[in-house]
């Protein structure tokens, strides 16, 4: 991937993450909207002074803007840019899946299968419900092992 392309992706992501229009970012950087548009389309690259202003404004390193430095921020960028391209129905599916994953992560006492397949990830499971599901899963595992010896 070309460096200019990475810069354009990062500027677009950082601007969008804050909910700013190109015009709003341009005002904050004292440049024209067309300049920001050129940066985001990769037609032109910002000069060092503009990179420094963006670095300060977005509270990230210049390296993050130019190279996507920072694994977590880079992953967030990739996720956000990918999801932005999805239809509303697919965005909703991604959101539901992410909520299920978060529920599984935040409730380690639940079997992962239970949390990941819950219809309502905010449901507070009673100990009885958890035990019932654990018993069901243990029975299923036992039957599987028995049938696949």
JOZIJO-V820620 format. One record per backbone hydrogen bond with DSSP energy under -0.5 kcal/mol. CO is the residue of the C=O (numbers start at 1). NH is the residue of the N-H. E is the energy in kcal/mol with one decimal. If there is no record, write none. Layout:
BEGIN
((CO & NH & E) (CO & NH & E))
END
This chain:
BEGIN
((2 & 6 & -1.8) (3 & 7 & -2.6) (4 & 8 & -2.4) (5 & 9 & -2.2) (6 & 10 & -2.7) (7 & 11 & -2.7) (8 & 12 & -2.2) (9 & 13 & -2.7) (10 & 14 & -3.0) (11 & 15 & -2.4) (12 & 16 & -2.7) (13 & 17 & -2.9) (14 & 18 & -0.9) (15 & 18 & -0.7) (15 & 20 & -2.1) (16 & 19 & -1.5) (21 & 25 & -2.2) (22 & 26 & -2.7) (23 & 27 & -2.4) (24 & 28 & -2.1) (25 & 29 & -1.8) (26 & 30 & -0.8) (26 & 31 & -2.4) (27 & 30 & -0.7) (32 & 36 & -1.7) (33 & 37 & -2.6) (34 & 38 & -2.6) (35 & 39 & -2.2) (36 & 40 & -2.6) (37 & 41 & -1.9) (38 & 42 & -0.6) (38 & 43 & -1.4) (38 & 44 & -1.7) (39 & 42 & -0.7) (47 & 51 & -2.4) (48 & 52 & -2.5) (49 & 53 & -2.0) (50 & 54 & -2.6) (51 & 55 & -2.6) (52 & 56 & -2.4) (53 & 57 & -2.9) (54 & 58 & -3.3) (55 & 59 & -1.0) (55 & 60 & -1.6) (61 & 65 & -1.4) (62 & 66 & -2.7) (63 & 67 & -3.0) (63 & 68 & -0.7) (63 & 69 & -1.2) (64 & 68 & -1.2) (70 & 74 & -2.8) (71 & 75 & -2.6) (72 & 76 & -2.4) (73 & 77 & -2.3) (74 & 78 & -2.5) (75 & 79 & -2.7) (76 & 80 & -2.9) (77 & 81 & -2.7) (78 & 82 & -2.0) (79 & 83 & -3.0) (80 & 84 & -2.2) (81 & 85 & -0.6) (82 & 85 & -1.1) (83 & 86 & -1.7) (87 & 91 & -2.6) (88 & 92 & -2.2) (89 & 93 & -1.8) (90 & 94 & -2.4) (91 & 95 & -2.6) (92 & 96 & -2.6) (93 & 97 & -2.4) (94 & 98 & -2.8) (95 & 99 & -2.4) (96 & 100 & -2.2) (97 & 101 & -2.5) (98 & 102 & -2.5) (99 & 103 & -2.4) (100 & 104 & -2.3) (101 & 105 & -2.1) (102 & 106 & -2.6) (103 & 107 & -1.5) (107 & 110 & -2.2) (111 & 114 & -0.6) (111 & 115 & -1.9) (112 & 116 & -2.9) (113 & 117 & -1.3) (115 & 118 & -0.8) (119 & 121 & -0.6) (120 & 123 & -1.9) (123 & 125 & -0.8) (126 & 130 & -2.4) (127 & 131 & -2.7) (128 & 132 & -2.4) (129 & 133 & -2.2) (130 & 134 & -2.7) (131 & 135 & -2.7) (132 & 136 & -2.1) (133 & 137 & -2.6) (134 & 138 & -2.8) (135 & 139 & -2.6) (136 & 140 & -2.4) (137 & 141 & -2.5) (138 & 142 & -2.5) (139 & 143 & -2.7) (140 & 144 & -2.3) (141 & 145 & -2.8) (142 & 146 & -2.4) (143 & 147 & -2.4) (144 & 148 & -1.2) (146 & 149 & -0.8))
END
